[in-house]
Amino acid sequence: MLNGLGITATRRRNVKPGNEYDALFPKPDRTDPYLTRSGSNEQTLHAFIPEVVKRYHADTAQLAVLLKRENLSDTLRAIWEFLYNHVQYKPDSPFEEQIRRPARTWADRRTGVDCDCYTVFISSILTNLHIPHALRMTAYDKRRGYQHVYVVVPKSAKANLSKRSDYWVIDPVMDAFDSEKPYLFKQDRVMLDWPKGNGLNGLPVRA
């Protein structure tokens, strides 16, 4: 599963308290229902993460307004800096995947969350700002398959997401904005502008 074992943070961070942002998020319930008991990485990328973003993107609606800057690249950098500085990284158990809604990620920010929770949080902000983007799942070892997920944002409508110079990377597991570890192979799940587009249409999932 996408448990972060393919790429991990270099160190535990001294994250900022962030208490001034608490009022921007709803209080999450603390239930942990199963979406499935035998999920695949493809389901995580193409169904589960998009469905959680679609259901809970309102969690970051107020934050999205605060992070918006005058141009796209500065906005994306602000999003990366917010996650990197306020939400601790912690790999999920290798035996279970956890996909948190943004409010739950914020509530768990001190103990830490994994790459898929970062991805949901970032995608929800971009959805609120109507910024097209893609969820990227990557592999670094042929024997282990897909191990990591993060967000890429095309620089133009004609961008080629297989050409590194055509997109920005938002991956708070990495120690710098727009930093991407070279991968062996990938899958992208395009998230179009919502609600005008249909990029968030995923399979119904209980969350």
N, C-alpha and C positions, 0 to 999 in steps of 0.2 A: 504494500500500500504506500501512499504518499506520506510516509512518516518522517520525512526530512533527513533520512540517513544518507541520501546522495549528496547533500550539501547542507552544512550546518554553520551556525554563527561561530565566529572565531573565539568568542568569549562571552561570558555573562555580562550584561550591560548594567550600568548604573542609571536606570531609567528615571525620568522626572516623575514627581508625584501626580501631576495632572489633575489635581482636585478641582481646579477652576473650570474644567470641562465636564464635570460630572452631571451638571444640570442639563447638558445637551443630549444626554442619552436616556432612554426609558430604562426602567429597572427590569432586567431579564428574569424570567422564571429559572429555577435551578434544576429543572428536569432534564434528563439525558435520554430521550427516546431513541430507539434504534430506527434508522432509515432503512437499513437492511442488515441481515446477519451474514451475508455472503457477498459483499460488494466487490466491484472491480475498480481499477484505476480509471477506466473509461467511463464508468458510471459517475465517479466522483467528478471528473472533468465536465462531462457533457450533460449530466442531469442534476446531481446533488448540489454542487456549488451554484450553478445558475438558478436553481429553484430557491435556495436560501437567499440569494441576492434579490431575486424577484419579490419574495415575501417580506424581506426585512430591510430593504434599502432605505426605508424611512428612518431607521435608527440613526443614520448619519446625515440626515437632511440639513440639520442646523450646522453641523461641523463642516459640511461641504461648502457652505456659504463663507465660512471663516477662512477656509484654505484656498479659496479661489483667488488667483492673482491676475495681473494684467495680460499675461500671455500663457500659452499652454505649457511650455516647458517649465516655467516658474511654478505653475499650479501643481504639476506632477512632482517637482522637487519638494514642494511644501507638504504634499501628501506623504511622500517617502520619509521626510524628516519627522513628521508627526508620529508615524508608526515606529520608526527606528528609535526615537527618543522617549516614547511614552509606553510602549508595549514590549515587554520582555519576550525573548525567544526561548521556547522550550519544546523539544521534539515530543510528539505523541508517543504513546506506547507502540512498539512494533507489532502488537497484536490487535490494535484497535485504532480506527480513524475517528477523529473528532472534528466536526465542522460546526463552528460556533457562529451564531448570528452576531452582528457587530456589537450590540449592547452587551452580550455575554463576553465577547473578547475584551471589551473595555473593563468589565467587572473583574476579569481574570488577568488583567494586564500585568500585575506585579508578579504573579506566579509564572506566567508565560503561556504563549500559544505557539502553534506550529504554522508552517507555510500556508496550509489551506485556509486557516482562519485569517491570516494576513490577506490572502487573496480575496476572500469574501468581503472583508472590510474595505479594501481598496476598490474593488469592483462596485460596491454599493455607493461609494463617494462619486466615482466616475459616472455611474448611472444617474445620480441626482444632478450632476452637472451636464448631463447629455453628451458625454465624451465617449465616442466609440473606442473600444479596446478589445483585447483578446486575453483569455486565460491560457497560459502556456504550461504544458506538462512535459518534463524533460527527463532524459535518461543519460547516465554517465558510465554505466557498466552494462554490457550486453546480457550478462548472466542475471542481473537483478531487475532489469526492466525500468519502468518509470519510477522516479524517486522524488521528484520535486515539482512544485507548481507555483507560478507567479503571474504577474500581469505585464503585458506589453501594450504600448499605445502607438498606433501608426502616426507618422509625421504628416501624412497627407492622405487624401482619398485614394490616391493611386499607389500607396505604399505597398511594397512587397515584404510581407512579414518573415520571409526567409532571408532577407538582405539586412544585415545588422545596421547599416547606416539609415535604414528607412523607419526605424521605430525607437521609442524610448522604453526602458525597462524600469518597473517599480517593484523591487524585491527587497523588503526590509531585512531579510536574512543576510544579505550582502552588506558590507560596511561602507558602501558609497552609492549614491543615486546613479541610475542608468548603468549599473554594473551587472554583467551577465556572465556566469561561468560557462565556458565552452561545453557543449553537450554533444552526444553521439547522435541522438534523434529526438524528435519532438512531436507533439500534437498541439494544435491551437483550437480553442473554442471561441469563435468570434462572438462578441457581445455588442449588438448594434444599439443605436440610440433607442431608448425606451421611454414612454410607451409607443412612440410612433413606429418603431421598427419591431421586428419579431425575434430579435436576437436572444431574448430571455425566455423564450418558450422551451421549458424543460419538461421532463416527466413529472407527474404528481408524486410528491414525496411527503411523508409525515416528518415534521421537524418540531 
